[in-house]
Amino acid sequence: MSDRDWTNEEARLALDMYADPEVTYAMIGEALGGISDAAARGRVRRLRENPPDDDDDTTRTVAHRGTIAEVMAEHGLDPGEWTAERVTVTSDKTWTKFVRTVDPVQIGIIRELAADMLTHVPDYGAPAVTRSESAGEYMLEIDMFDHHFGAVVWGDEVLGENYDLAIAERKYREAFGQLLAVAEMFPVQKILLPFGNDLVHFEPGMQDAGSGARTVSGTLLEAAAQVAPVEVVIIPGNHGGTTEFAIGDSLECWFREHPYVRIDNTPPVRKYTRFGSNLIGFTHGHGEKLTDLPQIMAEEAARYCGPGAWEGTMFREWHVGHRHRVKKTIHQPVEDLKGVVVRELPSLTPTDAWHFFKGFVGSRRGATAFLWHPEHGPEGVFSFNALKEGE
């Protein structure tokens, strides 16, 4: 490899190692791809005479003795912005190359927007909800999966129905309102809203999808918070996961002072909720095998919900989207443990051109709500069935 093939990061690594009196040219040569001692000595000499530019803020090499997490914390490297790409081990130190995964300009813009959003957080005044969490028995879970705001369907093309933003918003509000009304029939202490799951049809580029979804989700959350405390769990989908995370971030800022709304927009794509003897897992379903989900729950639940999340629960379910169908399967993750129910939940969206081309037709369109008792498990399943426009 000639001098002109060196990257700035390789040059910095060589100079950083040279500055350590305990590092030999042989160690530098090994770190630079196995070149000889003499070649390493020559390279270092030329680098000292003509050092690399220091304008590159996308990589950083650090010598350390601790773990990756410890050195990142010590040097102020945010795990959300940096990742370890290459590790080189010498006699008594580890040299780790970190690469910035997010454009610092974008990070600055995002932080400015977040700071600006926080100045617009509404003053909710006296809590509208007079019901405390101990006032009711049940948790009401409302699942509005795979709504695909931003999708456009031409009914003539699919022997079915049209679909656009206006129809999507109308159906979403209608279904949510009907399922929320379940709380009027039962003493509900908490409302659980899994959110995301292909809420939007694509990533940014067509702004209507994002802005429309934010408007709908925000106002419906406010409506739910009038009934009982609300927990929102953000589940990224495969069509617009980044956008859904951004929407979740916006909701988190908007409702940060609301006494009865909690937004869970943490990074994991799989999330869990424990309610008494119930353990519910959420994932979009485009990554994992459904048959693996029970064992995944057994391994992950305690890390997410705390000790006893698996052993201390009796009713365990996965609620999955992605396939836009209604299906229930009971799995035995381990022979001597109780079964785990895996439910694939429906969508309100009609058949689009891709699904029609593949022959994936005939699925029931709708949304679902579950009524959970803290001791007796799921005591009710309620459905909203989407009818054709005009029916």
C-alpha positions in Angstrom: 0.0 0.0 0.0 1.5 3.4 -1.0 1.3 6.6 0.9 -1.5 7.9 -1.3 -3.7 5.0 -0.2 -3.6 6.1 3.4 -6.8 7.5 4.9 -6.7 10.3 7.3 -7.9 8.0 10.0 -5.0 5.5 9.4 -2.6 8.4 9.5 -4.0 9.6 12.8 -3.9 6.1 14.2 -0.2 5.8 13.3 0.7 9.2 14.9 -1.4 8.5 18.0 0.4 5.1 18.5 3.8 6.7 17.8 3.1 9.2 20.6 2.8 6.3 23.1 6.3 5.5 24.3 5.3 1.8 24.9 4.2 1.2 21.3 6.8 -0.2 18.9 7.0 0.2 15.1 6.0 -3.4 14.8 2.8 -2.7 16.6 2.1 0.3 14.3 2.8 -1.9 11.3 0.4 -4.5 12.6 -2.3 -1.9 13.1 -1.8 -0.6 9.5 -2.4 -3.9 7.9 0.7 -5.9 8.6 3.4 -3.8 7.1 7.0 -4.2 8.2 8.8 -2.3 11.0 10.9 -0.4 8.4 7.8 0.6 6.4 6.0 1.7 9.5 9.0 3.8 10.6 9.1 5.5 7.1 5.4 6.2 7.1 5.5 7.7 10.6 8.5 9.9 9.6 6.7 11.2 6.5 3.5 11.8 8.5 5.3 13.8 11.1 6.7 16.0 8.2 3.3 16.2 6.5 0.5 15.5 9.1 -3.1 14.8 7.9 -5.9 17.3 7.9 -7.8 17.6 11.1 -11.1 18.7 9.5 -12.6 15.2 9.4 -15.1 15.0 12.3 -16.6 11.7 11.1 -14.0 9.3 12.7 -12.1 9.2 15.9 -9.5 6.7 17.2 -9.1 6.3 21.0 -6.6 4.3 23.1 -8.2 2.8 26.1 -8.1 -0.1 28.6 -11.8 -0.2 29.5 -14.9 -1.3 27.7 -16.3 0.3 24.5 -19.2 1.8 26.6 -16.8 3.2 29.2 -14.5 4.8 26.6 -17.5 6.3 24.7 -18.8 7.8 28.0 -15.3 9.1 28.9 -14.8 10.9 25.5 -18.4 12.1 25.1 -19.3 9.9 22.2 -23.0 9.6 22.0 -24.0 5.9 21.2 -26.8 7.4 19.1 -24.3 9.2 16.9 -21.1 7.0 17.0 -20.3 3.4 16.6 -17.2 1.3 17.0 -15.9 0.1 13.6 -12.5 -1.3 14.2 -10.6 -2.5 17.2 -6.8 -3.0 17.3 -5.2 -4.6 20.3 -1.5 -3.9 21.3 0.5 -5.1 24.3 -1.5 -3.3 27.0 -4.0 -1.1 25.2 -6.9 -1.3 22.8 -7.2 1.2 20.0 -10.8 1.6 18.8 -11.9 3.5 15.7 -15.2 5.2 16.2 -17.3 6.3 13.2 -20.0 8.9 13.3 -23.2 7.4 12.1 -25.3 10.6 12.0 -24.5 13.8 10.2 -23.5 16.4 12.9 -25.4 19.1 11.0 -28.6 17.0 11.1 -28.0 16.4 14.8 -27.7 20.1 15.4 -30.9 20.8 13.5 -32.8 18.1 15.4 -31.7 19.4 18.7 -32.7 23.0 17.7 -36.1 21.7 16.6 -36.6 19.8 19.8 -35.6 22.8 21.9 -38.1 24.9 19.9 -40.8 22.4 20.3 -40.4 22.3 24.0 -41.2 26.1 24.1 -44.6 25.3 22.6 -45.6 22.6 25.1 -49.2 23.5 26.1 -50.2 24.4 29.6 -52.7 21.6 30.4 -53.8 23.4 33.6 -55.8 21.3 36.0 -55.9 17.6 35.0 -58.9 16.8 32.9 -58.9 13.2 34.2 -60.4 12.9 37.6 -60.1 9.1 37.7 -57.0 7.8 39.4 -55.2 4.6 38.3 -56.8 2.7 41.2 -60.3 3.8 40.2 -60.8 1.0 37.7 -59.8 -2.6 37.2 -59.1 -3.0 33.6 -56.5 -1.9 31.0 -57.9 -1.2 27.6 -55.5 -1.8 24.7 -56.4 -0.3 21.4 -54.5 -1.6 18.3 -54.6 0.5 15.1 -52.0 -1.4 13.2 -50.7 -0.8 9.6 -52.8 2.2 8.8 -50.4 3.5 6.0 -51.1 7.2 6.1 -49.9 8.4 2.7 -50.7 5.3 0.7 -52.9 5.8 -2.4 -55.1 3.0 -3.7 -57.1 3.2 -7.0 -60.1 1.0 -6.4 -60.6 0.1 -10.1 -57.1 -1.3 -10.3 -57.6 -3.8 -7.4 -61.3 -4.6 -7.8 -61.8 -2.9 -4.5 -61.8 0.4 -2.7 -60.1 3.8 -3.1 -57.7 4.9 -0.3 -56.0 8.3 0.3 -55.2 10.6 3.2 -58.7 11.9 3.7 -60.2 8.3 3.8 -57.3 7.1 6.0 -57.9 9.9 8.6 -61.7 9.3 8.5 -61.4 5.6 9.1 -58.8 6.1 11.8 -60.9 8.5 13.8 -64.0 6.3 13.4 -62.3 3.1 14.5 -60.5 4.8 17.4 -63.7 6.5 18.7 -65.7 3.2 18.6 -63.0 1.2 20.4 -62.3 4.0 23.0 -66.0 3.8 23.8 -65.4 0.4 25.4 -64.0 2.3 28.3 -67.5 3.7 29.0 -68.8 0.1 29.6 -66.0 -1.1 31.9 -64.0 0.4 34.8 -60.8 1.2 32.9 -57.8 2.4 34.9 -55.3 2.6 32.0 -55.3 2.8 28.2 -52.5 1.2 26.2 -51.9 2.5 22.7 -49.3 0.6 20.5 -48.4 3.2 18.0 -46.4 3.2 14.7 -46.5 -0.3 13.0 -46.5 1.3 9.5 -48.6 4.2 10.6 -47.1 6.0 7.6 -46.5 4.5 4.2 -43.1 5.9 3.4 -40.2 7.9 4.7 -40.0 11.7 4.4 -40.3 13.2 0.9 -44.1 13.6 0.8 -44.7 15.7 3.9 -48.5 15.2 4.0 -48.1 11.7 5.4 -46.1 12.8 8.4 -48.0 16.0 9.2 -51.4 14.3 8.8 -50.4 11.4 11.1 -49.1 13.8 13.7 -52.4 15.7 13.7 -54.5 12.7 14.0 -52.4 10.9 16.7 -52.1 14.1 18.8 -55.8 14.9 18.9 -56.8 11.3 19.6 -54.3 11.0 22.4 -55.8 14.0 24.0 -59.2 12.4 23.7 -58.0 9.2 25.3 -56.4 11.1 28.1 -59.8 12.5 29.0 -60.9 8.9 29.8 -57.9 7.4 31.7 -54.1 7.6 31.9 -52.6 6.7 28.6 -49.4 4.8 27.8 -48.2 5.0 24.2 -45.7 2.4 22.9 -43.9 3.3 19.7 -43.4 0.2 17.4 -41.4 1.0 14.2 -42.7 -0.5 11.0 -40.9 -1.5 7.8 -42.4 1.3 5.6 -41.6 4.4 7.7 -39.8 3.4 10.9 -37.6 6.6 11.0 -40.6 8.8 10.4 -42.6 7.0 13.1 -39.7 7.5 15.5 -39.7 11.2 14.7 -43.5 11.4 15.2 -43.0 9.6 18.5 -40.4 12.2 19.4 -42.8 15.0 18.6 -45.5 13.4 20.7 -43.0 13.0 23.6 -42.2 16.7 23.4 -45.8 17.8 23.1 -47.1 15.6 26.0 -44.0 15.9 28.3 -45.9 17.9 30.8 -49.2 16.0 30.6 -49.9 14.2 33.8 -51.7 11.3 32.2 -49.8 10.6 29.0 -46.6 8.6 28.9 -44.7 8.0 25.6 -42.4 5.0 25.2 -40.2 5.9 22.2 -37.1 4.0 23.3 -34.9 2.4 20.6 -35.8 -1.4 20.8 -38.0 -2.6 17.9 -39.6 -5.0 20.3 -41.3 -3.6 23.4 -43.2 -5.1 26.3 -45.9 -4.1 28.8 -46.7 -5.8 32.1 -50.1 -5.4 33.6 -50.6 -7.5 36.7 -50.3 -11.1 35.6 -50.3 -10.1 31.9 -47.2 -9.8 29.7 -47.8 -8.3 26.3 -45.1 -8.0 23.6 -45.3 -5.8 20.6 -43.3 -6.0 17.3 -44.2 -5.1 13.7 -43.4 -8.7 12.6 -41.2 -8.1 9.5 -38.0 -9.2 11.1 -38.5 -12.1 13.4 -40.0 -15.5 12.7 -43.3 -15.8 14.5 -42.3 -19.2 15.9 -39.3 -17.6 17.6 -41.3 -14.9 19.4 -42.2 -16.9 22.5 -38.6 -17.8 23.3 -37.6 -14.1 22.5 -40.1 -13.0 25.1 -38.8 -15.4 27.7 -35.3 -14.0 27.2 -36.0 -10.3 26.8 -39.1 -9.4 29.0 -37.2 -9.1 32.3 -34.7 -6.7 30.7 -37.5 -4.5 29.5 -40.1 -4.7 32.3 -37.9 -5.7 35.3 -37.3 -8.9 37.3 -40.2 -11.3 37.4 -41.7 -10.1 34.1 -41.7 -13.7 32.8 -41.9 -15.8 35.9 -44.5 -13.5 37.6 -47.0 -13.5 34.8 -49.5 -16.1 33.6 -51.1 -14.6 30.5 -48.5 -13.8 27.8 -49.2 -12.6 24.3 -47.5 -11.1 21.3 -49.4 -8.6 19.2 -48.0 -8.4 15.7 -48.8 -6.4 12.6 -47.3 -6.3 9.1 -49.4 -9.1 7.4 -52.7 -7.3 7.7 -54.6 -10.5 8.8 -56.3 -12.0 11.7 -54.6 -15.1 13.1 -54.0 -16.6 16.6 -51.4 -19.2 17.4 -50.4 -20.7 20.8 -46.7 -21.6 21.1 -44.8 -23.6 23.8 -41.5 -21.7 24.1 -40.1 -24.2 26.6 -41.7 -27.6 27.3 -42.3 -27.0 31.0 -43.6 -23.4 30.6 -47.0 -22.1 29.8 -47.9 -21.2 26.2 -47.5 -17.8 24.6 -50.3 -16.5 22.3 -49.1 -14.8 19.1 -51.8 -12.7 17.5 -51.5 -11.2 14.0 -53.8 -8.2 14.0 -55.8 -6.7 11.1 -55.4 -3.4 9.3 -58.0 -0.9 8.2 -56.3 -0.4 4.9 -57.8 -1.9 1.7 -55.9 -4.2 -0.7 -53.3 -2.1 -2.6 -51.8 -2.8 -6.1 -48.8 -4.8 -4.7 -51.0 -7.1 -2.6 -53.5 -7.5 -5.4 -50.7 -8.4 -7.8 -49.4 -11.0 -5.3 -52.9 -12.4 -4.8 -53.0 -11.4 -1.1 -56.7 -10.5 -1.1 -59.7 -11.2 1.1 -58.3 -10.3 4.5 -60.8 -8.8 7.0 -60.2 -5.1 7.5 -60.5 -3.7 10.9 -59.0 -2.7 14.3 -59.0 -4.5 17.6 -59.2 -3.6 21.3 -58.4 -5.9 24.2 -59.7 -5.6 27.8 -57.2 -6.9 30.3 -57.9 -7.8 33.9 -54.8 -7.7 36.1 -55.5 -11.1 37.6 -57.8 -12.9 35.2 -56.0 -12.0 31.9 -57.8 -11.0 28.7 -61.5 -10.9 29.4 -62.7 -9.2 26.2 -61.8 -8.7 22.5 -63.6 -5.9 20.6 -63.5 -5.4 16.9 -64.1 -2.5 14.6 -64.9 -3.9 11.1 -64.2 -1.5 8.3 -67.0 -1.3 5.8 -66.8 0.1 2.3 -67.1 3.9 1.9 -70.8 4.8 2.0 -72.0 1.7 3.8 
